[in-house]
């Protein structure tokens, strides 16, 4: 089963250097997503983050979560150069070229 990647990643080129480590991609709430019953992906992600010094807490419901106020990355507006077009812009460009 394929997992949907976070929306922000659609703007990141697969050739970006250095690449974004898989274990640093979290939900917008800081939760580590479950990989489904019987898998250890969430535990491996937790272990990789802990190895980098990131604190991962287990909530009352058993969810693994990172405090994004402490460990989140929020770049200043205008500091990231996007090279991808938003899907609606690309569609508009294609339609204009066909006319």
Secondary structure, 3 states (H helix, E strand, C coil): CCCCCCHHHHHCCCCCCCCCCHHHCCCCCCECCCCCCCCCHHHHHHHHHHHCCCCEEECCCCCEEECHHHHCCCCCCCCCCCCCCCHHHHHHHHHHHHC
